[in-house]
Amino acid sequence: MKHGKSPYTTTFYLWNGVAAFFYASHLTSFHSHNTMQLVLDTHTDFRLKVKGEAWKTYKSLIIRENVVHQLDTNDSV
């Protein structure tokens, strides 16, 4: 699967208070959420940077609420 340079997202899915969407070829700015976040990669690995720490690579991850972080899809989905 080839991805463009701009961020791509699918339809925003929302059910019973849970939301899901997909990103490809995207680097977020630092941000946080007031709820827990589950991050899964469908093709390879993604990178996460917690503010004040170095980048780390993951295939899946649970991020606690209110953690300031940045995500890099690493050219995957």
HELIX and SHEET records of a PDB file:
SHEET    1   A 2 TYR A   8  THR A   9  0                                        
SHEET    2   A 2 TYR A  23  ALA A  24 -1                                        
SHEET    1   B 2 TYR A  13  TRP A  15  0                                        
SHEET    2   B 2 VAL A  18  ALA A  20 -1                                        
SHEET    1   C 2 GLN A  37  LEU A  40  0                                        
SHEET    2   C 2 SER A  60  ILE A  63 -1                                        
SHEET    1   D 3 LYS A  56  TYR A  58  0                                        
SHEET    2   D 3 PHE A  46  VAL A  50 -1                                        
SHEET    3   D 3 HIS A  69  ASP A  72 -1                                        
END                                                                             
